[in-house]
Amino acid sequence: MQRVASLIHLDTARKLHLTGKNIGIAILDTGIGVHPDLTLQNSRLAAFVDIVNHRHDFYDDNGHGTHIAGIISGNGTASHGRYRGIAPESHFVMIKVLNQKGEGNIEDVLSGIRWLITHYKEYNIRIVNISVGSSRGKYIGENSPLVRGVEALWEKGLVVLTAAGNHGPSPQSIGAPGNSRKIITVGASDVLQSRTGRDYSGRGPTHNCIKKPDIVAPGSNIISCQPVQISPFVNMYGDSFNHLPVNRLYQSRSGTSMSTPVVSGCIALLLQQRPYLSNREIKLHLKNTAADLGYDHSRQGWGMIQLDRLLYHA
């Protein structure tokens, strides 16, 4: 996360004392596990909804959702701040729509969306992070239930972000619902900056000739939270985690799934600073403040997110 912080100029937000406080984020993913950075003391987990198995207690049987939540909202407790998230005082609702293999179906995602449309005001949700998607963007078009579902969230005024997918670098490799013309589609910037490594980020345009992605952010080798297996006899509020090695608490993952919460966290900071901004205004701000990496739109969108420009943009 320190590398990410440097690349996006996170220090600007810290100097302005922006932490995402009072900004709610809905995460549609594999769930949320126990972790001292997220769900114990000073927990920012506002609600847990299990569409897949209908359990009431929060859990993550895959780890992907916990990793995403850590990038956005982890407070860095277990790492003494080293792996603190972008918006460490934001709160989140976790909607489990994927199973233990990280797989799901469109109807479960739509069920999660319907729950969110009913309850987003209750939790002051401003942002929706969907680090999931189908590789079948060619077959799931603009008028599909999945794309219409995420656009319904956008029409409610929510800032909806989704991953571009990891099926690049071929043209027209953006997955659904990232092929929606309304929501913000996030690609990975790593190869574009280093000019080395495998270029996995989904590339536009979509099969309906929509320019995508919209913006890119770091997504490779991102270290964030993983669920911690603990004994029920251990005092979770004591110092029991102090003796766990870092590799039991954090893990590295790569993909546009990781790029998306980086941008979600940045938008949480922007909304703390200027809560009156609409989702359309935020999308325009992203466009006007991104750093041009020197590639065409099908690879970089408007460019890489730059938090210093975003926060000072008039």
N, C-alpha and C positions, 0 to 999 in steps of 0.2 A: 504493500500500500504506500510505502514511502516513495517508491518510483512513480506510482500513479500521481501522488500528491504533487511531486515536482513537475510532472509533465502537464498537469492541468492548472498549475498555480494555485493550489489549495491554500497556500499561506495567506493569500489575500483575504479569504473568508475568515481565517483564524484571527487575523489582525482586526477584522471588523466584528469579531465575537459572534459570528454566525455559526450555528450548530444544527439548524433545522428544528429548533424547539417549536412545539405546537403544530408542526406540519405532519399530517398523516399520509402514509403511503400504503397502498394495497399491493401485496405481492402474490401473484398467482404462480404456484410452483409445487414443490414436493413436500412442503411442510416446514416446520421449525423445530429444532431439537434443543435440548438443554445446553446452555452455554453461558458462562459468567458475563460475557460481553453483551448478551441480548435478553436473557429470560430470567435471570436471578435477581440480585439486588438492583434497584433502579431499572427494572424491566421496562422495555418499550413495546412489548407485545400487548397490543390493545385487544385483540380478539383472534381466535383461531377457528376456522371453518373447514371441516373435513368433508369434501364432496365425494371422495373416493371410498373411504371405509366407514364414514359416519361416526367416527370416534369423537368424544368430547375433550379428552386430554390432548394437549399439543404434543406433536412428535414429528420426526423426519426420518423416514425409513430409507432415504437415499443419500441425503447430505447436500444436494444441490440448493434447495431452498434456504438452508441455514447459511450456506456460503454467500448467496445473494443478499440475504438480510444483513449479514456482517459487513458487506461492502457498503451498503447504504447506511446502516444504523448501529453497527457495532461500536461500543464505547471504549474498546481497547483495554479493559480492566486486566485481563489475564496476560497481556503482553506489555503492560506498563506503557500503553499508548502507541506501541510500535505498529500495531495492526488496527488502529482506530478507523472506523468508517468515515465516509464523506460527510454525513450529517448525523453525528453521534447522539443528538438529543431528539431526533425525529422519532415518532412512534409509528408502528406498522400493524396492519392486519394481514395475517397469513391465511390465504385460501388454498387449501391443498387440492389441486386438480390433476396431479401426476402421481403415479404409483411408485413402488420401490425401485423399479427399473428406470424411472424417469420418463415413463411413457404414459400417454393418456388418450382420451378421445374428445372429439369436438363437443359432444353433448355435456361432458363434465365441465369443460371450459365455459360453455354457455351457462351452465347452472351456477358456476362461480360468478359469472358476470351478472346474472339476474339477482343473486344475493347482494352483490355490491351495489347495484342500482337502488336496491331497497334500503341499504344501510349506510351508504357512504357519508351522509350528513351526520349521522349519529357519532361517527368516529373522526369527523373533520378530515376525511380523505380528500386530498388534492391531487395526488399522483397515483398512477397505476403502473406497476412494473410487471411486464409479461416477458420473462426471459425464456420463453418456450415458443414453439411454433412448428408447423408442418413443413417438410421439405417439398411438399407437393403444391408449391405456389402456382404452378402451371394449371393445376386442376381445381384449385380453390380460388376462384376469382373474386372480383370486387363485390359481386352480388351474393356471395356465399353466406350462410348463416354465421360462420366464424368472423368474417370481416365485418358484416353488419353488426355483430355483437360488440366488437371493440369500438366501432364507430358510434354505437349507442352510448357508450361511456364518454366518448369525446363530446357528444352533443349535450351531455349533462354538465359540461364545463370542466371535466377532469382532464389532466395532462396524462395521456396514455403513451407509454413507450414500450416498444417491443424489439426483440433482437432480429438482426438481418439474417441470422442463420449461419451455419458453418459449412455450406456446400459450395463456396467459391473455389477458384476465382472465375469460373465460367460466367459469361453474361447471362442475365435473366435467372440467376440462382438465388434471388431473394425468396425466403419462405413466407408462408401465410401465418399470422395476419400482417406481417411486415409489408405486404403488398398493398395495404390500405393507403389511399392518397391523403387521408386526414391525420392519422396518428403519426408519431415520431418514430422512425425506424433507425436503429443504431447499429453501426458496423464497428469493426475492430481497426485500430490505427497502427498497430505495432509494426507490421511489415512495411507499411507506407513510410514510417519514420526511420526504421533501421535498414530497410531495403534488403533484409536477410530473413530467412525462415520461410515457412509455408504460408502462402496467402489463402487462408481458409474463409475469410469473411465473405458473406453473400454479396453478390454484385448485381446492380441494376442494368438496364431498366427492368421493370416488371413486364410480364407478358401482355399487359395492357398499356405498355409504353409510359408508365409513370416513373418519373425520376426518383430513384432510390439508390442507396440509403439517404437519410436526411443529414446525419452527422456521424462522426466516428469518435471513439475513445479507446484508451488502452484496454486490452482484454486478455493478453497472454501472461501466463505465470502470475496470476493474481493470488496473493495469499490472503485468506479470510477464514472465517470460523467454520469448524466442523462440529457436529453434535458430539457431546461428551457422554460416555456411558458411565453412570455413577451408581453406587449402591444406595438403596433406600435408607440404609442405616447411617450414611454419611451426612453430616450437617452441611447442607448446601450453602449456608450462609457463613460458614467458618472459613478456614484457610485450606480446605481440602484440595483446592485446585492449585495451590502454590507449588505442590510437589509433582504435578503432572508435567512431562516434557512438552515442549512446544508442538511437536508433531502429533500429540494427542488432542491438541486444542485447535490447531489451524492446519490448513492444507492449501496447496496450490492447484488452481484450475485455470483452464484457458478456454476462450470462446467469446462469441458475441454476447452470450449469456452474461458474461462478466462485464463487458463494455456497457451494457444497458443500465445496470444499477449505478455505475459511475455517473452517468448522465442524470439518472433519477435523483441521486444524492445532491448533485449540483443544483438541480431545479428546486429541491427542498430548501437549499440555502437562499436561492433567489426569492422564493416565496416568503421565507421568513423576513427577508429585507423589504420586499414589496408584495404584500399579500393580496393586493388589489389586482394584480395582473391576471388576465384571462389566459386560457390555454393557447389561443391563437396568437396573443401578444408574446407569450413565451416562445412559441415556435419561431416567430419572426426575430426575436432577440437571439436565439440560437443561430439562425441564418446569418444575422448581421455581425456576429462576434466570433464566429469560428475561424480558426487559423487555416489558411489555404496551404495544403501540403504539396501542391504542385501536380495533382492528378485530376483526371476528369471526374465528373459527378458520379458516374457509375461505380467508382471505387471509393471515393472519399465523401460523397455528399457535398455539403457546404464546407466541410473541413473538420478539424479536430476541435472539440470543445475547449474553451479557454475561460476559466472561471474568473480571472481578473477582468477580462473584457466584459464578460457577462454581467458582473456585479456593478460595473461602472458605466454600463451602456445606458444612455439617456432614453 
